[in-house]
């Protein structure tokens, strides 16, 4: 019987995606000034206490999703419903991040692509790519119509 979750998704979500998220955890915890500057080149440093609190909270959230990606998906390797629910919830966060980035660019009068810096391209490119992968998975792209069995690992 074929795997209900194709190899690309089985590798990407529990392995590659947490590595990508770890860069946010590390940056938010240990490089808050660099993170703030990545969103606003005119940011005042060091970041205000409330900004650091928000960045640290975000790091905790990202770390929590990493735990789910790494462990839950491996515990339920055939449960397409669990995989889709997790990816849909993280897709909401990805969409919020992209919306926030675009609002920040707009407030800085930097929405025109010619005004983007390399960091802007990276922020939008990475987040947009993982969001597209999540949405493709949630829409069943490559799943061959599999609904999953909801029973976890088959024996």
C-alpha positions in Angstrom: 0.0 0.0 0.0 1.3 3.4 -0.9 2.1 5.9 1.8 -0.7 8.4 2.3 1.8 11.3 2.7 4.3 11.6 -0.1 8.0 11.6 0.6 8.4 15.3 -0.1 5.9 16.3 2.7 7.2 13.5 5.0 10.7 15.1 4.8 9.8 18.8 4.6 7.3 19.2 7.5 9.0 17.2 10.3 12.6 17.9 9.3 13.3 21.0 7.0 10.5 23.2 8.3 11.6 23.0 11.9 15.1 23.9 10.8 13.7 27.0 9.1 11.6 27.8 12.2 14.7 27.4 14.4 16.3 30.4 12.7 13.4 32.5 14.0 13.7 31.1 17.5 17.5 31.8 17.6 17.1 35.3 16.1 14.2 36.3 18.3 16.0 35.1 21.5 19.6 36.1 20.8 19.6 38.7 18.0 16.6 40.9 18.7 18.2 44.0 17.2 18.9 42.1 14.0 15.4 40.8 13.8 13.9 44.3 14.4 16.3 45.8 11.7 15.2 43.1 9.3 11.7 44.5 9.4 12.6 48.2 9.6 16.0 49.5 8.6 15.4 52.6 10.6 14.5 50.8 13.8 15.9 52.3 17.1 18.2 49.9 18.9 18.4 48.4 21.3 14.8 47.2 21.0 12.4 48.4 23.7 11.5 46.0 26.5 8.0 45.4 25.1 9.5 44.5 21.7 11.9 42.0 23.2 9.0 40.5 25.2 7.0 40.1 22.0 10.0 38.6 20.2 10.7 36.1 23.0 7.0 35.1 23.0 7.2 34.6 19.3 10.3 32.4 19.8 8.3 30.3 22.3 5.5 29.9 19.8 7.8 28.9 17.0 9.6 26.4 19.3 6.2 24.9 20.2 5.3 24.4 16.5 8.7 22.9 16.0 7.9 20.3 18.7 4.6 19.4 17.0 6.3 19.2 13.6 9.2 17.0 14.8 7.3 14.7 17.2 3.6 14.7 16.5 4.0 14.2 12.8 6.4 11.2 13.4 4.0 9.8 16.0 1.1 10.0 13.4 2.9 9.3 10.1 -0.2 8.1 8.2 -2.8 10.4 9.8 -3.4 12.9 7.0 -6.1 14.7 9.1 -3.6 15.4 11.9 -1.0 16.6 9.4 -3.5 18.8 7.6 -4.8 20.3 10.8 -1.3 21.2 12.0 -0.3 22.6 8.6 -3.5 24.7 8.3 -2.9 26.2 11.8 0.7 27.1 10.9 -0.5 28.5 7.5 -2.6 31.0 9.4 0.5 32.1 11.3 2.5 32.3 8.0 -0.3 34.4 6.4 -0.3 36.7 9.5 3.5 37.1 9.2 3.3 38.0 5.5 0.5 40.4 6.2 2.6 42.1 8.9 5.6 42.3 6.7 3.6 44.0 3.9 2.0 46.4 6.4 5.5 47.3 7.7 6.7 47.8 4.1 3.7 50.0 3.3 4.2 52.2 6.4 7.8 52.7 5.3 6.8 53.5 1.8 8.8 50.5 0.6 6.1 48.4 -1.1 7.5 48.8 -4.5 9.8 45.8 -5.3 12.6 48.2 -6.4 12.7 49.4 -2.7 13.0 46.0 -1.2 16.3 45.0 0.5 17.7 41.5 0.4 16.2 40.8 3.9 12.8 41.8 2.6 13.1 39.3 -0.3 14.3 36.6 2.2 11.4 37.3 4.7 8.8 37.2 2.0 10.4 34.5 -0.1 10.9 32.0 2.7 7.6 32.6 4.4 5.7 32.7 1.1 7.3 29.4 0.0 6.5 27.5 3.1 3.0 28.9 3.1 2.5 27.7 -0.5 3.8 24.3 0.4 1.4 24.1 3.4 -1.5 25.3 1.3 -0.7 22.7 -1.4 -0.7 20.0 1.2 -3.9 21.1 2.8 -5.5 21.2 -0.6 -4.4 17.7 -1.2 -1.8 18.4 -3.9 0.2 15.2 -4.4 -1.9 13.2 -1.9 -3.8 11.3 -4.5 -7.1 11.8 -2.8 -6.0 10.1 0.4 -8.1 10.9 3.5 -5.8 9.1 5.9 -7.1 6.6 8.4 -6.8 8.6 11.6 -5.3 5.6 13.4 -1.6 6.6 13.4 1.1 4.2 12.4 -0.1 1.1 10.6 1.3 -2.2 11.8 
